[in-house]
């Protein structure tokens, strides 16, 4: 978990701006579980550079309702294009 956290901290620290966009979102609900599928696009402008990076692809989230709140149990991002 600490390695994942470090990756995200570095990603955000390198960013001047970030834009996250979801499209074609579909939600399936079954009992206390939900599945979200769709497409995402992240545009990152790096600090002190004119460069922008683009990530996009399919996503899948699985959620479960526990104690009245939704908890994410699975995050699945399938990149089509990496910088």
CNS distance restraints for C-alpha pairs under 8 A (distance, minus, plus):
assign (resid   1 and name CA) (resid   5 and name CA) 6.23 0.50 0.50
assign (resid   2 and name CA) (resid   6 and name CA) 6.14 0.50 0.50
assign (resid   3 and name CA) (resid   7 and name CA) 6.32 0.50 0.50
assign (resid   4 and name CA) (resid   8 and name CA) 6.47 0.50 0.50
assign (resid   5 and name CA) (resid   9 and name CA) 6.20 0.50 0.50
assign (resid   6 and name CA) (resid  10 and name CA) 6.17 0.50 0.50
assign (resid   7 and name CA) (resid  11 and name CA) 6.20 0.50 0.50
assign (resid   8 and name CA) (resid  12 and name CA) 6.19 0.50 0.50
assign (resid   9 and name CA) (resid  13 and name CA) 6.00 0.50 0.50
assign (resid  10 and name CA) (resid  14 and name CA) 6.16 0.50 0.50
assign (resid  11 and name CA) (resid  15 and name CA) 6.55 0.50 0.50
assign (resid  14 and name CA) (resid  46 and name CA) 5.79 0.50 0.50
assign (resid  14 and name CA) (resid  47 and name CA) 5.86 0.50 0.50
assign (resid  15 and name CA) (resid  44 and name CA) 6.32 0.50 0.50
assign (resid  15 and name CA) (resid  45 and name CA) 5.83 0.50 0.50
assign (resid  15 and name CA) (resid  46 and name CA) 4.63 0.50 0.50
assign (resid  15 and name CA) (resid  47 and name CA) 5.44 0.50 0.50
assign (resid  16 and name CA) (resid  44 and name CA) 7.56 0.50 0.50
assign (resid  16 and name CA) (resid  45 and name CA) 5.53 0.50 0.50
assign (resid  16 and name CA) (resid  46 and name CA) 5.31 0.50 0.50
assign (resid  16 and name CA) (resid  47 and name CA) 4.65 0.50 0.50
assign (resid  16 and name CA) (resid  48 and name CA) 7.94 0.50 0.50
assign (resid  17 and name CA) (resid  44 and name CA) 5.85 0.50 0.50
assign (resid  17 and name CA) (resid  45 and name CA) 5.17 0.50 0.50
assign (resid  17 and name CA) (resid  46 and name CA) 7.16 0.50 0.50
assign (resid  18 and name CA) (resid  42 and name CA) 6.91 0.50 0.50
assign (resid  18 and name CA) (resid  43 and name CA) 5.72 0.50 0.50
assign (resid  18 and name CA) (resid  44 and name CA) 4.65 0.50 0.50
assign (resid  18 and name CA) (resid  45 and name CA) 6.51 0.50 0.50
assign (resid  19 and name CA) (resid  41 and name CA) 7.91 0.50 0.50
assign (resid  19 and name CA) (resid  42 and name CA) 5.54 0.50 0.50
assign (resid  19 and name CA) (resid  43 and name CA) 5.15 0.50 0.50
assign (resid  19 and name CA) (resid  44 and name CA) 6.62 0.50 0.50
assign (resid  20 and name CA) (resid  40 and name CA) 7.16 0.50 0.50
assign (resid  20 and name CA) (resid  41 and name CA) 5.83 0.50 0.50
assign (resid  20 and name CA) (resid  42 and name CA) 4.61 0.50 0.50
assign (resid  20 and name CA) (resid  43 and name CA) 6.74 0.50 0.50
assign (resid  21 and name CA) (resid  40 and name CA) 5.57 0.50 0.50
assign (resid  21 and name CA) (resid  41 and name CA) 5.20 0.50 0.50
assign (resid  21 and name CA) (resid  42 and name CA) 6.49 0.50 0.50
assign (resid  22 and name CA) (resid  38 and name CA) 6.86 0.50 0.50
assign (resid  22 and name CA) (resid  39 and name CA) 5.71 0.50 0.50
assign (resid  22 and name CA) (resid  40 and name CA) 4.60 0.50 0.50
assign (resid  22 and name CA) (resid  41 and name CA) 6.67 0.50 0.50
assign (resid  23 and name CA) (resid  38 and name CA) 5.94 0.50 0.50
assign (resid  23 and name CA) (resid  39 and name CA) 5.12 0.50 0.50
assign (resid  23 and name CA) (resid  40 and name CA) 6.28 0.50 0.50
assign (resid  24 and name CA) (resid  37 and name CA) 7.91 0.50 0.50
assign (resid  24 and name CA) (resid  38 and name CA) 5.06 0.50 0.50
assign (resid  24 and name CA) (resid  39 and name CA) 6.11 0.50 0.50
assign (resid  25 and name CA) (resid  36 and name CA) 6.84 0.50 0.50
assign (resid  25 and name CA) (resid  37 and name CA) 5.68 0.50 0.50
assign (resid  25 and name CA) (resid  38 and name CA) 4.28 0.50 0.50
assign (resid  25 and name CA) (resid  39 and name CA) 6.99 0.50 0.50
assign (resid  26 and name CA) (resid  36 and name CA) 5.71 0.50 0.50
assign (resid  26 and name CA) (resid  37 and name CA) 5.26 0.50 0.50
assign (resid  26 and name CA) (resid  38 and name CA) 6.18 0.50 0.50
assign (resid  27 and name CA) (resid  34 and name CA) 6.87 0.50 0.50
assign (resid  27 and name CA) (resid  35 and name CA) 5.69 0.50 0.50
assign (resid  27 and name CA) (resid  36 and name CA) 4.56 0.50 0.50
assign (resid  27 and name CA) (resid  37 and name CA) 6.55 0.50 0.50
assign (resid  28 and name CA) (resid  34 and name CA) 5.55 0.50 0.50
assign (resid  28 and name CA) (resid  35 and name CA) 5.16 0.50 0.50
assign (resid  28 and name CA) (resid  36 and name CA) 6.52 0.50 0.50
assign (resid  29 and name CA) (resid  33 and name CA) 5.94 0.50 0.50
assign (resid  29 and name CA) (resid  34 and name CA) 4.39 0.50 0.50
assign (resid  29 and name CA) (resid  35 and name CA) 6.54 0.50 0.50
assign (resid  30 and name CA) (resid  34 and name CA) 6.15 0.50 0.50
assign (resid  32 and name CA) (resid  64 and name CA) 5.65 0.50 0.50
assign (resid  32 and name CA) (resid  65 and name CA) 5.14 0.50 0.50
assign (resid  32 and name CA) (resid  66 and name CA) 7.96 0.50 0.50
assign (resid  33 and name CA) (resid  62 and name CA) 7.33 0.50 0.50
assign (resid  33 and name CA) (resid  63 and name CA) 5.67 0.50 0.50
assign (resid  33 and name CA) (resid  64 and name CA) 4.42 0.50 0.50
assign (resid  33 and name CA) (resid  65 and name CA) 6.34 0.50 0.50
assign (resid  34 and name CA) (resid  62 and name CA) 5.88 0.50 0.50
assign (resid  34 and name CA) (resid  63 and name CA) 5.11 0.50 0.50
assign (resid  34 and name CA) (resid  64 and name CA) 6.32 0.50 0.50
assign (resid  35 and name CA) (resid  60 and name CA) 7.03 0.50 0.50
assign (resid  35 and name CA) (resid  61 and name CA) 5.70 0.50 0.50
assign (resid  35 and name CA) (resid  62 and name CA) 4.59 0.50 0.50
assign (resid  35 and name CA) (resid  63 and name CA) 6.28 0.50 0.50
assign (resid  36 and name CA) (resid  59 and name CA) 7.88 0.50 0.50
assign (resid  36 and name CA) (resid  60 and name CA) 5.54 0.50 0.50
assign (resid  36 and name CA) (resid  61 and name CA) 5.06 0.50 0.50
assign (resid  36 and name CA) (resid  62 and name CA) 6.47 0.50 0.50
assign (resid  37 and name CA) (resid  58 and name CA) 7.44 0.50 0.50
assign (resid  37 and name CA) (resid  59 and name CA) 5.64 0.50 0.50
assign (resid  37 and name CA) (resid  60 and name CA) 4.58 0.50 0.50
assign (resid  37 and name CA) (resid  61 and name CA) 6.64 0.50 0.50
assign (resid  38 and name CA) (resid  58 and name CA) 5.83 0.50 0.50
assign (resid  38 and name CA) (resid  59 and name CA) 5.47 0.50 0.50
assign (resid  38 and name CA) (resid  60 and name CA) 6.82 0.50 0.50
assign (resid  39 and name CA) (resid  56 and name CA) 7.30 0.50 0.50
assign (resid  39 and name CA) (resid  57 and name CA) 5.61 0.50 0.50
assign (resid  39 and name CA) (resid  58 and name CA) 4.45 0.50 0.50
assign (resid  39 and name CA) (resid  59 and name CA) 5.77 0.50 0.50
assign (resid  40 and name CA) (resid  56 and name CA) 5.42 0.50 0.50
assign (resid  40 and name CA) (resid  57 and name CA) 5.70 0.50 0.50
assign (resid  40 and name CA) (resid  58 and name CA) 6.22 0.50 0.50
assign (resid  40 and name CA) (resid  59 and name CA) 6.69 0.50 0.50
assign (resid  41 and name CA) (resid  54 and name CA) 7.15 0.50 0.50
assign (resid  41 and name CA) (resid  55 and name CA) 5.64 0.50 0.50
assign (resid  41 and name CA) (resid  56 and name CA) 4.25 0.50 0.50
assign (resid  41 and name CA) (resid  57 and name CA) 6.86 0.50 0.50
assign (resid  42 and name CA) (resid  54 and name CA) 5.75 0.50 0.50
assign (resid  42 and name CA) (resid  55 and name CA) 5.10 0.50 0.50
assign (resid  42 and name CA) (resid  56 and name CA) 6.32 0.50 0.50
assign (resid  43 and name CA) (resid  52 and name CA) 6.68 0.50 0.50
assign (resid  43 and name CA) (resid  53 and name CA) 5.74 0.50 0.50
assign (resid  43 and name CA) (resid  54 and name CA) 4.72 0.50 0.50
assign (resid  43 and name CA) (resid  55 and name CA) 6.61 0.50 0.50
assign (resid  44 and name CA) (resid  52 and name CA) 5.41 0.50 0.50
assign (resid  44 and name CA) (resid  53 and name CA) 5.10 0.50 0.50
assign (resid  44 and name CA) (resid  54 and name CA) 6.48 0.50 0.50
assign (resid  45 and name CA) (resid  49 and name CA) 7.58 0.50 0.50
assign (resid  45 and name CA) (resid  50 and name CA) 7.20 0.50 0.50
assign (resid  45 and name CA) (resid  51 and name CA) 6.06 0.50 0.50
assign (resid  45 and name CA) (resid  52 and name CA) 4.45 0.50 0.50
assign (resid  45 and name CA) (resid  53 and name CA) 6.53 0.50 0.50
assign (resid  46 and name CA) (resid  50 and name CA) 7.16 0.50 0.50
assign (resid  46 and name CA) (resid  51 and name CA) 6.12 0.50 0.50
assign (resid  46 and name CA) (resid  52 and name CA) 6.38 0.50 0.50
assign (resid  46 and name CA) (resid  53 and name CA) 7.88 0.50 0.50
assign (resid  53 and name CA) (resid  83 and name CA) 5.58 0.50 0.50
assign (resid  54 and name CA) (resid  81 and name CA) 7.42 0.50 0.50
assign (resid  54 and name CA) (resid  82 and name CA) 6.81 0.50 0.50
assign (resid  54 and name CA) (resid  83 and name CA) 6.16 0.50 0.50
assign (resid  55 and name CA) (resid  79 and name CA) 6.74 0.50 0.50
assign (resid  55 and name CA) (resid  80 and name CA) 7.44 0.50 0.50
assign (resid  55 and name CA) (resid  81 and name CA) 5.72 0.50 0.50
assign (resid  55 and name CA) (resid  82 and name CA) 5.51 0.50 0.50
assign (resid  55 and name CA) (resid  83 and name CA) 6.92 0.50 0.50
assign (resid  56 and name CA) (resid  79 and name CA) 5.71 0.50 0.50
assign (resid  56 and name CA) (resid  80 and name CA) 5.81 0.50 0.50
assign (resid  56 and name CA) (resid  81 and name CA) 6.03 0.50 0.50
assign (resid  56 and name CA) (resid  82 and name CA) 7.78 0.50 0.50
assign (resid  57 and name CA) (resid  77 and name CA) 7.09 0.50 0.50
assign (resid  57 and name CA) (resid  78 and name CA) 5.54 0.50 0.50
assign (resid  57 and name CA) (resid  79 and name CA) 4.60 0.50 0.50
assign (resid  57 and name CA) (resid  80 and name CA) 4.86 0.50 0.50
assign (resid  57 and name CA) (resid  81 and name CA) 7.28 0.50 0.50
assign (resid  58 and name CA) (resid  77 and name CA) 5.97 0.50 0.50
assign (resid  58 and name CA) (resid  78 and name CA) 5.18 0.50 0.50
assign (resid  58 and name CA) (resid  79 and name CA) 6.76 0.50 0.50
assign (resid  58 and name CA) (resid  80 and name CA) 7.84 0.50 0.50
assign (resid  59 and name CA) (resid  75 and name CA) 7.55 0.50 0.50
assign (resid  59 and name CA) (resid  76 and name CA) 5.56 0.50 0.50
assign (resid  59 and name CA) (resid  77 and name CA) 4.53 0.50 0.50
assign (resid  59 and name CA) (resid  78 and name CA) 6.18 0.50 0.50
assign (resid  60 and name CA) (resid  74 and name CA) 7.63 0.50 0.50
assign (resid  60 and name CA) (resid  75 and name CA) 6.11 0.50 0.50
assign (resid  60 and name CA) (resid  76 and name CA) 4.99 0.50 0.50
assign (resid  60 and name CA) (resid  77 and name CA) 6.56 0.50 0.50
assign (resid  61 and name CA) (resid  72 and name CA) 7.00 0.50 0.50
assign (resid  61 and name CA) (resid  73 and name CA) 7.57 0.50 0.50
assign (resid  61 and name CA) (resid  74 and name CA) 5.39 0.50 0.50
assign (resid  61 and name CA) (resid  75 and name CA) 4.82 0.50 0.50
assign (resid  61 and name CA) (resid  76 and name CA) 6.25 0.50 0.50
assign (resid  62 and name CA) (resid  72 and name CA) 5.94 0.50 0.50
assign (resid  62 and name CA) (resid  73 and name CA) 5.56 0.50 0.50
assign (resid  62 and name CA) (resid  74 and name CA) 4.91 0.50 0.50
assign (resid  62 and name CA) (resid  75 and name CA) 6.85 0.50 0.50
assign (resid  63 and name CA) (resid  70 and name CA) 6.09 0.50 0.50
assign (resid  63 and name CA) (resid  71 and name CA) 5.39 0.50 0.50
assign (resid  63 and name CA) (resid  72 and name CA) 4.42 0.50 0.50
assign (resid  63 and name CA) (resid  73 and name CA) 5.49 0.50 0.50
assign (resid  63 and name CA) (resid  74 and name CA) 7.10 0.50 0.50
assign (resid  64 and name CA) (resid  70 and name CA) 5.50 0.50 0.50
assign (resid  64 and name CA) (resid  71 and name CA) 5.39 0.50 0.50
assign (resid  64 and name CA) (resid  72 and name CA) 6.60 0.50 0.50
assign (resid  64 and name CA) (resid  73 and name CA) 6.94 0.50 0.50
assign (resid  65 and name CA) (resid  69 and name CA) 5.37 0.50 0.50
assign (resid  65 and name CA) (resid  70 and name CA) 4.37 0.50 0.50
assign (resid  65 and name CA) (resid  71 and name CA) 6.18 0.50 0.50
assign (resid  66 and name CA) (resid  70 and name CA) 6.27 0.50 0.50
assign (resid  66 and name CA) (resid  71 and name CA) 6.89 0.50 0.50
